[in-house]
Amino acid sequence: MYRFDNVSKPPAPYLAVVVRHPHTRAEIRIAAKLDTGAAKSVIPSSVVATLNLETMGSLSARGFNQAIDTYPVYYVELEVADLKLPMLPVIALPRQDMLLGRDILNYFIITLDGKAGAFEMHDP
């Protein structure tokens, strides 16, 4: 069971995630927000520099402001809720935390309990 982050207003489901370079194995542990409204997962731009990730293409996506922009794509390995995921494409934006979109969330069974401020996330 994981707890919502109460610093967020309103409180939101967060958990720690390991982001790993698929070749050098360098890694960083960061906070990640579960974002069921996002189709694609997003890492902070700072992680790209820290892990020395290389651009592996680009992706056009519509943001919450409805504008379509093109973003560089990076491949990373992730550890989420004790599950090691295969190499996956993500985009990077200037933000402090990671957004776990449906491309990653769909690997899991997730139960949100907003009233209790907690959630469960496990590999089926």
N, C-alpha and C positions, 0 to 999 in steps of 0.2 A: 504494500500500500504506500502510495506517495501522497505528500501533502501539497495543496495549492500554495502558491507564493502569495502571501498576503500583502506584500509591498505593492504589487500590481493592483490597480483600481479599475474595475472590480478584480478580486482575486482570480488567478489563472493557474492552470496546471503546468508545472515546470518539473523537469528532472535533469540530473547530470548526465551528459553524453560524452563519450570519448570519440574524438575525430582523429583519424589516423591517415597519414600519407601512405598510399598503397604500395610504394616502392621502398622508400627510406625507412618506413615504420615509425618515423617521428610522430608524436601524438600530443594532443592537448585535451584537457577535460573542461567542458564549458556547460553553462546552463542552457537548456533548450525548452522552448514553449511549445506545447501541443497546439497546432493551428489547423483545425479541420477545414477551414476555409481556404487554405493554400493547397494548390495542386502539387507544387514543387517545394522542396526543402531549401532553406537558405542558411548559409553560414556567415558569420561576421567577416568582413573584409580583412580584419586583422589576422584571422586564422590563415588566410591565403599566404600572407607574408611570413607568419610564424612558422608554418610548415613548408614554406617554399613550394607551394602547389603550382602546377603549370596549367595554363588554359588549354582545354581540350575541345574547343568549339564554342558555339554560342546558342542562345535560346531566346526566342521572343515570348514575352509573357505580359499579361494584363494585370496591373497592380490594383490595389483597393480603390485607387483614384480613377480607375477605368482606362488609364493611358497604357498603350502598348509600347514597351521598351525592349531593347535587346541587351542581354546580359551574358558575360562569359560563363562557361561551364567548367567545373572542376570535378574530378573524380576523387572520392574519399572512401575509406572504410569507416564504419561506425559501430560503436557498441552502445546499444540502447536497451535499457531494462534487462541487462544481463544477456542480451542476444547480440552475437557478432553478425553483422549484416555484410553481404558481399559488397564489392566495389560498386558505388552508386554515384550518379551525377547530381551535383548540387549547384546552385548559383550563390554568389556572394554579394552582400549589400553592407553599407556602413551602418552597423548596428552592434549592440553589446552582446546580444544573446542569439542563439540559433532558433530558427523556426522549423519545427518538424511538420512537414506537410503530409498530404495523403499518400504521396509516393513512398513514404516510410511508415506512416501510421497504419497503412493497410497490411503490414506484416503482423499486426498484433490484434488481440482482443483487448479493447479498452472500455472501462466502465468509469464514467465521471459521476461523482456524488457531490454536486455543488453545495448542497445543504450542509454536508459534513466537511466540505473543503478538502476533499481527498479524491484520489483516483487509483484504479488498478490498471496495470498494463502488463500483459504477459503474452508469450509465444503460444499460439494454439498448438 
